[in-house]
């Protein structure tokens, strides 16, 4: 899926921009989000046309509906990558917060692998792989919780870190939300293949009470 590749690249480039403090790369990620939005629009138009012309039923209808839902999730993940890039430009000149960037990179890498596997599961119609992706979201939450505590410690030890730490926290929350969206993609794959959504409630290990500004533009 072309859109999946675009989003995988956006996550990787947004993370690379953060690690390197590369403002130009961060801006490229922001501009690249337009291509992701355009791809989503084309996918939705094609899916809507397919419904109108062929009136699919049963598994064929599930496939078309899954396309709608997965493309919407991918678009939101792209938005979160764009939000990360925006904050990278803001904190580029701030004093670095020790240990935070490597932690964010590890979180991001985990989500990238989850996304790749979720998309592979969709292509291969592999419900077992999708279930495995779904289970991995708990690890993303645990990594987020650990980083949240780490950032709080930095802020308490040196108030000069507060602004940078807040931006880093919101970036971590962006990645955590990406993990949730990837998990949603995996659940859609399971539904497409089996006709049923997972019955067990997904475990959420996010123990923080501060939410991100998920509607950032």
C-alpha positions in Angstrom: 0.0 0.0 0.0 1.5 3.3 -1.2 0.0 5.3 1.6 1.5 2.9 4.2 5.0 3.4 2.8 4.5 7.2 2.9 3.5 7.1 6.5 6.3 4.8 7.5 8.7 7.2 5.8 7.2 10.2 7.6 7.6 8.6 11.0 11.2 7.6 10.3 12.1 11.1 8.9 10.4 12.9 11.8 12.4 10.8 14.2 15.6 11.4 12.3 15.0 15.1 12.3 14.5 15.1 16.1 17.7 13.1 16.7 19.8 15.2 14.4 18.1 18.5 15.3 17.6 18.9 11.5 15.1 21.7 11.0 15.2 21.4 7.2 14.3 17.7 7.4 11.5 18.5 9.9 10.1 21.0 7.4 10.2 18.4 4.7 8.2 16.1 6.8 5.6 18.8 7.4 5.4 19.5 3.7 5.2 15.8 2.9 2.0 15.4 4.9 0.2 16.9 1.9 1.0 13.9 -0.2 -0.3 11.6 2.5 -3.6 13.5 2.6 -3.9 13.4 -1.2 -3.3 9.6 -1.2 -6.0 9.2 1.4 -8.4 11.2 -0.7 -7.7 9.1 -3.8 -8.2 5.8 -1.9 -11.5 7.0 -0.4 -12.7 8.0 -3.9 -11.8 4.6 -5.3 -13.4 2.7 -2.5 -16.6 4.8 -2.8 -16.7 4.2 -6.5 -16.3 0.5 -6.0 -19.2 0.4 -3.6 -21.4 2.4 -6.0 -20.5 0.3 -9.0 -20.3 -3.3 -7.6 -22.3 -3.1 -4.4 -20.0 -5.6 -2.6 -21.4 -7.9 0.1 -19.9 -10.0 2.9 -16.1 -10.3 2.8 -15.8 -8.0 -0.2 -17.7 -5.3 1.7 -15.5 -5.8 4.7 -12.5 -5.3 2.5 -13.7 -2.0 1.1 -14.7 -0.7 4.6 -11.3 -1.8 5.9 -9.7 0.4 3.2 -11.7 3.4 4.4 -10.7 2.8 8.1 -7.1 2.0 7.5 -6.6 5.0 5.3 -8.1 7.2 7.9 -5.8 5.8 10.6 -2.8 6.2 8.3 -3.7 9.9 7.7 -3.9 10.5 11.5 -0.5 8.8 12.0 0.9 11.1 9.3 -0.6 14.1 11.2 1.2 13.0 14.4 4.5 12.7 12.5 3.9 16.2 11.2 3.3 17.4 14.7 6.6 15.9 15.9 8.3 17.7 13.1 6.8 21.0 14.1 8.1 20.6 17.7 11.5 19.6 16.5 11.9 23.0 14.8 10.8 24.6 18.1 13.2 22.8 20.4 16.2 22.6 18.0 18.0 25.5 19.7 17.1 24.5 23.3 19.4 22.8 25.7 19.2 19.0 25.1 17.4 16.9 27.7 19.7 14.0 28.5 18.4 10.6 27.5 15.1 11.8 26.1 15.9 11.6 22.4 17.2 8.0 22.5 14.0 7.0 24.4 11.8 8.7 21.8 13.8 7.0 19.0 13.2 3.6 20.6 9.5 4.2 20.9 9.3 5.4 17.3 11.2 2.4 16.0 8.8 0.0 17.8 5.8 1.8 16.3 7.4 1.7 12.8 7.9 -2.0 13.0 4.3 -2.5 14.3 3.0 -0.4 11.4 5.0 -2.5 8.9 3.7 -5.7 10.3 0.1 -4.5 10.5 0.3 -3.5 6.8 1.9 -6.8 5.9 -0.9 -8.6 7.8 -3.4 -6.7 5.8 -1.8 -7.6 2.5 -1.3 -11.3 3.5 -4.7 -11.5 5.3 -2.9 -12.8 8.4 -5.0 -12.4 11.4 -2.4 -14.0 13.7 0.2 -11.4 12.8 -2.4 -8.7 13.3 -3.1 -10.1 16.8 0.6 -10.0 17.6 0.8 -6.4 16.5 -2.2 -5.6 18.7 -0.5 -7.2 21.7 2.7 -5.1 21.2 0.8 -1.8 21.9 1.2 -2.5 25.7 5.0 -2.2 25.2 4.6 1.2 23.6 2.5 2.4 26.5 5.1 1.1 29.0 7.9 3.0 27.1 5.8 6.1 27.1 5.1 5.8 30.9 8.9 5.4 31.5 9.7 8.4 29.4 7.0 10.5 31.1 8.5 9.8 34.5 12.0 10.6 33.2 10.9 13.9 31.8 9.2 14.8 35.1 12.5 14.1 36.9 14.4 16.4 34.5 11.8 19.2 35.1 12.0 18.9 38.9 15.8 18.8 38.9 16.2 21.9 36.7 13.3 24.2 35.9 15.2 25.4 32.8 14.3 22.1 31.2 10.6 22.6 31.6 9.8 24.0 28.1 11.9 21.4 26.2 10.5 18.6 28.4 7.0 19.6 27.7 7.6 19.6 24.0 9.3 16.2 24.2 6.4 14.9 26.3 3.9 15.9 23.6 6.1 14.2 21.0 6.2 11.1 23.1 2.4 11.2 23.3 2.2 11.6 19.5 4.1 8.4 19.2 2.0 6.6 21.8 -1.1 7.7 19.8 0.5 6.3 16.7 0.7 3.0 18.4 -3.0 3.1 19.3 -3.8 3.8 15.7 -1.6 1.0 14.4 -3.4 -1.3 16.9 -6.7 -0.1 15.4 -5.4 -1.0 11.9 -4.5 -4.5 13.2 -8.0 -4.9 14.7 -9.4 -4.0 11.3 -7.3 -6.6 9.6 -8.6 -9.2 12.1 -12.2 -8.1 11.4 -11.6 -8.2 7.6 -10.2 -11.8 7.8 -12.5 -13.3 10.4 -15.6 -11.2 10.3 -15.2 -10.5 14.0 -13.4 -7.9 16.1 -11.3 -9.1 19.1 -13.6 -9.8 22.0 -11.0 -9.0 24.7 -10.6 -5.4 25.7 -7.2 -4.1 24.7 -4.8 -3.5 27.7 -3.8 0.1 28.0 -0.7 0.7 30.1 -0.6 4.5 29.7 -0.8 5.6 33.4 -0.4 9.3 32.7 -3.1 11.9 32.9 -1.7 14.5 30.5 -3.0 14.2 27.0 -1.5 15.5 23.8 -3.0 18.2 21.6 -4.0 15.6 19.1 -5.7 18.1 16.8 -2.6 20.1 16.1 -2.4 21.3 12.5 
